[in-house]
Every structure is written in C-alpha cells, then in structure tokens.
C-alpha cells in the first residue's frame, strides 16, 4: 500500500496533506506517528470514567492530530464529539463514540498496513 492508497482507504485528505508535507516520505513518517498517539486511548478511558472534562481534552487533542495529518474521515466524528463534550452533553457523546471508534479503527488499520508496506 502506498501513501495515496492509505489515505483513500481511511478517507483522508491526501491532496491537503501533500501540499503541506510535500513528499510521500514525509507524509508517511509523520502519519505513522499516529500509531503511537495516546489521544484515543485517553478519550476511551475518560469516557469510561464519565470524566467529561478529561474526555473533552482527549477529543480536542485527537481532533488536532487529525487536522494536522489530513485524517478527514476520523476528523469529522471527532469534531462532533468534541463539541458535544464541550457542551457537557455526555449522553450524546457516548452515543457518538461508536462512529469515532469505527473511524479510528479504519484509520489505525490503514496506517498499520502502510507501515508494513
């Protein structure tokens, strides 16, 4: 799998990230750092503990990571949950977590496949 294919699989914005990072090698290097990012684990932990403030901070961090790496498919549901948590709407945020987790898994697996290529 090449970088463009990876971004297509995870519904990312390859053209945007290419403009900023310039080469596929740089995109790859920085995108693969996502595999080590703890934001999603922190979000899941905070949601499990009903810690709205902690969940908001984790979601906000994850949103920034997605924006910087052009992870548009994951960015959309993370943006939604960030705003729900900002408004302390924990019940709705819990419902939105399923989509966040699905997109996170798609993104994570795509990047793992890129790392193996």
N, C-alpha and C positions, 0 to 999 in steps of 0.2 A: 504494500500500500504506500503510495506517495502522499505528500502533504496535501495536495489538492483533493485527492480521493478521500483522505481522512476528514477534511473539512466538509466535503459533500456528505459523507456518512453521518457526521454529527451535527449537520445543519448549521455549520459555522459560516462566517463571512470571510471566505478566503481572499477575495479581492481587497477588502479593507485591511486585513492583517498584512497582506503582501505589500500594500502601499507604505505601511509603517515599518515593517521589518526588512523589506527589500529583497531578501533571498529566502528560498525554501529552507536552507540550512539554519538560518537564524530563527525562522518560524518554528521549525522542528525543535531546536534547542530550548526555546522558551516555552513552547506548548507542552513539551514533555515534563517540564517542571510542575505542571498542573497535577500530575500523578502523585506528587509529594505534598500537595496543598492540603491543609487540615480543615479548611473552612466548612466543607460539607459534613465532616465528622463532628465538628463543633456545633453546627446547626442541628444535626440529628440529636446530639446529646442534650442540647438546650431545650429542644422541642420535647424530648422525652421527660425532661425535668420540669416542664411547664415554666421555663425561665424565658419569659417574653423578651426581656432586655438582652439577655445573652444570645437568644436566637436572632434578634434583630441585628446585633453586631456581627454575628457569623454570616447571616444572609447578606448584609451590606458588603462585607469583605468579599464574599463569593461573587456578588454582583460586579464588583470592581475587577476581579480577576477575569471574569467572563468578558467584560467590556474590553479590557486590555488585550486579551488573546483572540478576540473576534469569535467567541463561542456563542453565537446568536441564538442557537437552539436552546441552550441552557439559560442564557441571559433572560429570556422572556419570562419563564415561570419564576426565576429567582427575583426578578424585579417585582413581580406581582406579590410574592410572599414577603419581600422586604417592606413593601408599602402596607400590607396587612399587619405586619408586626410593628411597624412604626405607629400605626393607629391602635395598637394593643388589641387587635382582633384575633386572638389566639385560636378560637374555634375555627374560623375561616382559614387561618394559616395552616392548621392541622390538616384540613381537607386539601389544601393546595400542595402539601408536601408530597403527595403521590406523584404529581406531574414533575415536581422538582427532582424527585428520586429517579423517575424514569429517564428524564433527560440527562441527569448526571450519569447514570449507568451507561447510556448510549455514548456520551462524550468520553467517559473514562475508558470504556472498552475500545472505542475508536483510537484513542491515543495510545492505549497499550499495544494495539495492533501496529500502529505507526512505529512505536518503539521497537517492536520485533522485526520490522522490515529493514 
